[in-house]
Amino acid sequence: MKFIIVASLITVLLLFLVWKLRPYLLVLREAMRFMSEIKRTADARRTTPPKRESLVRCASCGVLVPSSRALASRRLSVVYCSESCMRQRER
């Protein structure tokens, strides 16, 4: 009989502690989830190296431009950094 009373008192005490600590436990769980998301994002960035793109020089002003953004001339095999450079050079 004494064992049942002690066990029920310990159970009630544990339930009361969990009830009082629940908001803090939820905050701790969210913080852990946030930290794991940061770590996963950092690991993903580390595994994918940045793409290296070749630079080409504008025929009009001499500025280096990534090859994906350069404008190619239709008549000549030269590239330009902008439409204004292309118009200025082809006149």
C-alpha positions in Angstrom: 0.0 0.0 0.0 2.8 2.3 0.9 4.5 1.6 -2.5 1.4 2.6 -4.4 1.1 6.0 -2.6 4.8 6.8 -3.1 4.7 5.8 -6.8 1.5 7.9 -7.3 3.2 10.9 -5.6 6.3 10.6 -7.8 4.1 10.3 -10.9 2.1 13.4 -9.9 5.4 15.3 -9.2 6.8 14.3 -12.6 3.6 15.3 -14.4 3.7 18.7 -12.6 7.4 19.2 -13.6 6.7 18.3 -17.2 3.7 20.6 -17.3 5.7 23.5 -15.9 8.8 22.9 -18.1 6.8 22.2 -21.3 7.2 25.7 -22.8 11.0 25.6 -22.2 11.2 22.2 -23.7 9.3 23.4 -26.8 11.7 26.3 -27.2 14.7 24.0 -26.8 13.2 21.6 -29.4 12.7 24.5 -31.9 16.3 25.8 -31.2 17.7 22.3 -31.9 15.6 22.1 -35.1 16.9 25.5 -36.2 20.6 24.5 -35.5 20.2 21.3 -37.5 18.7 23.3 -40.4 21.7 25.7 -40.3 24.1 22.7 -40.3 22.3 21.0 -43.2 22.4 24.2 -45.2 26.1 24.8 -44.5 26.9 21.2 -45.5 24.9 21.5 -48.7 26.9 24.7 -49.6 30.2 23.0 -48.9 29.4 20.0 -51.1 28.4 22.0 -54.2 31.3 24.0 -55.5 30.5 27.4 -57.1 30.4 27.2 -60.9 33.4 28.8 -62.6 32.5 30.8 -65.6 34.8 32.2 -68.2 35.1 35.9 -68.6 35.2 37.6 -72.0 36.4 41.1 -72.9 34.0 43.6 -74.4 35.2 44.6 -77.9 34.0 48.2 -77.3 35.0 49.2 -73.8 37.2 46.4 -72.6 35.2 45.4 -69.6 35.4 41.7 -68.5 31.9 40.1 -68.6 30.8 36.6 -67.7 30.3 34.6 -71.0 26.7 33.9 -70.1 25.8 37.6 -70.0 27.9 38.7 -73.0 26.2 39.8 -76.2 27.6 38.3 -79.4 27.6 40.3 -82.6 25.8 38.8 -85.6 28.3 40.0 -88.2 31.6 39.7 -86.4 32.8 37.1 -83.9 33.2 39.6 -81.1 31.3 40.1 -77.8 30.0 43.1 -76.0 29.0 43.9 -72.5 25.8 45.8 -73.3 23.6 46.8 -76.2 24.9 50.4 -76.1 28.5 49.1 -76.5 27.3 47.0 -79.4 25.5 49.9 -81.1 28.5 52.2 -80.5 31.1 49.8 -82.0 29.1 48.6 -85.0 28.4 52.1 -86.4 
